[in-house]
Every structure is written in structure tokens, then in C-alpha cells.
Amino acid sequence: MGEIASVARQDFEKHESFVCHTTTASVEYACLMIENALLLRTNRGGRVFAGFEKFSQLQPIIDRYLRIADVSESVYLFGQDDWQPPRHPNIRLIMLKSDFKLSREWFVITQSSSLSCAFLAFDETGKESTMPEQIRYWALKTNNPAAVGGLVNAVEGVIDWTLAA
């Protein structure tokens, strides 16, 4: 696994897996690359898991996730319940409490026959910083099928299937 300084398209495509210490802008860009790949694949389907710390951070990009839900079997959105996204039959909301570890992570994990990829970013500053440009993240990207499968299993372990179904 390689380590890089920031997220760039070249690194994203060149390396199966990497770790980096990065900024909010790089985290948003990495997520955008996966989201765009989901929308551009011809063989659609599969599952998508995405976390945004708080649902309100999804507001500027909710239309993109509604389109992703149109072409996916299911989309699970994780976040603190501070905003109500529009309803969609393929989207399930997974509410996180503010003290739950996933509530400090941004992630997009996709598992399908045409795309298996994961990007996870842990907010190391926590609640101390209110300015997004000051937040630093430790991030992991992988296309390794075994690693993606393990991450899917871990995230599925958080879902209360009686509420998400």
C-alpha cells in the first residue's frame, strides 16, 4: 500500500490502495471521483454505502446521490440526523449519534460487478474545528476486492436491518 501527500486523479487510478493525510477538499474530490464512476458505469447495480458525518453535509450533493440511487440496488447513507434528505425507494438513512465513531468519518464504499472501491477519511480534529478548511483527515482508498468486502461487512454490522429494510 502506498502513501501519498494528497488525493489526485492520477494517484487514485494508478494505485490499487493508498493512505494519505489530507484536507476536506481532497476528501470531497475523492468521493466525487467514486460518485462519478458509479454514474458512468454501463453495468449498473450493486450497493453503495456513504457517510457524511452529518446529513446536512449531503445537501449540496443530494441530487447526485438521488441519481446514484436510480442506478443502484441500494444506497445506505450514514450521518447525524440534522437534515432530512428527500425520500427515494433505493435509499436507506442510517442515523448516527454524535459520539459514535462513524460520525467522524466520511466514506464511500461501492460493491458491484462493475465497480468495487472504497474511500474512507477519519476527521482527526473532531469537534474542535468548525471551519472545514482546517479539518485534517487520515484517508484510505482501496480497490482491493478483499479489502472492499471486509469494509462492506464492517459497515453492514452497524446497520439495524429492522429499521433500514
Phi, psi and omega in degrees: 000129180272162175240133181234162184280322178208169185272124175227153181305317181302313179295321183298320181275329186284322186258131174297320180216147172202163175237144176210158173254117194214186185252171177302318181299319179292323178297314179299320180294317179298316178298319179299320180298320178290316179301316179295320178299321178298319183285336184265349181291139179278327178267095188265167181133200178081184183241148179231134176238126182221135179236142187228023187063295178233144179299332180298335178288348178275342185310310183293342184238016184298325179299323178297318180288331174294321177292320177299319179296327177298330185249010182239154175297314180202147177232124179251119180252126183251138176174169174285144188277074178246004178199146181256107176295157176299151180283147176209139184297339181259003181253133174240131178265130178246108183282135178243141173281153185297335180268359179281137187304320180297343180287355175249016182236145168253137177203153169224121178234128178231137180224111178207176179291337182257345182203119171236114185204150177219139171225124180232139179224126181259124179285106183280344181274335179069218186279354184293327185258128177255356180256114184306325182291346178265350182283134177246145183232147162264126186233150177229133173236137175210145170247003181295120185303321180292319179293317178298316178300319177296320178293321176299314179300318180295315181292320178298332178294342179274337187283129171275099187296340177289333179264330186274345184287000000 
